[in-house]
Amino acid sequence: MKKYTLQKSPFVVPTTDGKLIEEHFGNATDKNTKMSMAHMIAPAGWSEPFQTPEFEEYTYIIRGKKQFIIDGETLVLEAGQSIKIEKNTRVQYSNPFDEACDYMAICMPAFSMELVHREEI
């Protein structure tokens, strides 16, 4: 039995907002409900609705900048910075900047539409 899993073909999540989401491990790829890991590229001008997820989310910025509004506080992370957001925290993610933001996100437990609780626009 192998002691590792090599991911060569991540699941590309269909989106309608121009954001690239490649799930390497998680619900869509290997049915792992404990954690998910995804590589994402948010285009310039991208944003999504507020959400209050039932999972912790760790984000590491590879290139560009990403804006976070966390319980009313606005933060901007740049390349090389990371953040952990506790579960059940109201947050909005966006990229109001002129260049794409390339980043990795890890969710524990794994991301799912049932756990993310996005608000209606």
C-alpha positions in Angstrom: 0.0 0.0 0.0 1.3 3.4 -1.0 2.0 5.9 1.8 1.2 8.9 -0.4 -1.2 10.2 -2.9 0.1 12.2 -5.9 -2.4 14.6 -7.4 -1.8 15.2 -11.1 -5.3 16.1 -12.2 -7.1 18.4 -9.7 -10.9 18.8 -10.1 -11.6 22.2 -11.9 -14.7 23.6 -10.2 -17.1 25.2 -12.7 -17.5 28.9 -12.0 -19.4 31.8 -13.7 -17.3 34.6 -12.3 -13.9 34.0 -14.0 -12.3 32.6 -10.9 -10.1 29.4 -11.4 -10.6 26.8 -8.7 -8.5 23.7 -8.8 -9.3 21.3 -5.9 -6.3 19.1 -5.3 -7.8 17.2 -2.3 -11.3 17.4 -0.8 -14.9 16.5 -1.5 -14.8 16.7 -5.3 -11.5 14.9 -5.8 -11.1 12.1 -3.3 -14.3 12.4 -1.2 -12.2 13.7 1.8 -14.6 15.5 4.1 -12.0 16.3 6.8 -10.0 18.8 4.7 -9.8 20.4 1.2 -6.9 22.1 -0.5 -7.4 24.2 -3.6 -5.3 26.4 -5.9 -7.2 29.5 -7.0 -6.7 32.5 -9.3 -9.2 35.3 -8.6 -9.3 37.8 -11.6 -8.9 41.5 -11.1 -12.3 43.0 -10.0 -13.6 39.7 -8.6 -15.7 39.4 -5.5 -18.1 36.9 -3.9 -21.0 37.4 -1.4 -20.4 37.3 2.4 -20.4 33.9 3.9 -20.2 32.4 7.4 -18.7 28.9 6.9 -18.7 26.0 9.3 -15.0 25.4 8.5 -11.6 27.0 9.3 -10.0 28.4 6.2 -6.3 29.0 5.7 -5.2 31.1 2.8 -1.7 31.7 1.4 -1.1 34.4 -1.2 1.3 33.3 -3.9 1.0 36.4 -6.2 -1.0 39.5 -6.2 -3.3 40.8 -3.4 -6.6 39.7 -1.9 -9.0 41.6 0.2 -10.8 40.1 3.3 -13.7 41.7 5.2 -13.8 39.8 8.5 -16.5 40.8 10.9 -16.4 44.3 9.6 -12.6 44.7 9.5 -11.0 45.1 6.1 -7.6 43.4 5.6 -5.4 43.1 2.4 -3.0 40.3 2.1 0.0 40.3 -0.3 2.2 37.7 -1.8 4.0 35.7 0.9 1.4 36.4 3.6 -1.2 34.0 5.0 -4.2 34.0 7.3 -6.4 31.6 9.3 -10.0 32.4 9.6 -11.9 30.6 12.3 -15.1 28.7 11.5 -18.5 30.5 12.0 -16.8 33.9 11.1 -18.6 36.2 8.7 -16.2 37.0 5.8 -16.2 38.3 2.3 -13.4 37.6 -0.2 -12.6 39.9 -3.1 -9.9 41.1 -5.5 -10.7 44.8 -6.2 -7.2 45.3 -7.5 -5.8 45.6 -11.1 -4.0 42.2 -11.2 -5.1 38.6 -10.6 -4.5 37.0 -7.2 -3.0 33.6 -7.2 -3.4 31.7 -3.9 -3.9 28.4 -2.0 -6.7 27.7 0.4 -7.1 24.9 2.9 -10.5 24.3 4.6 -11.1 22.1 7.7 -13.5 20.3 7.4 -13.5 20.3 3.6 -15.2 23.0 1.7 -18.8 22.2 0.7 -21.7 24.3 -0.5 -23.7 22.9 2.5 -21.1 24.3 5.0 -20.2 27.6 3.4 -23.5 29.5 4.0 -23.1 32.2 1.4 -25.5 35.2 1.7 -27.9 36.2 -1.0 -26.8 39.2 -3.0 
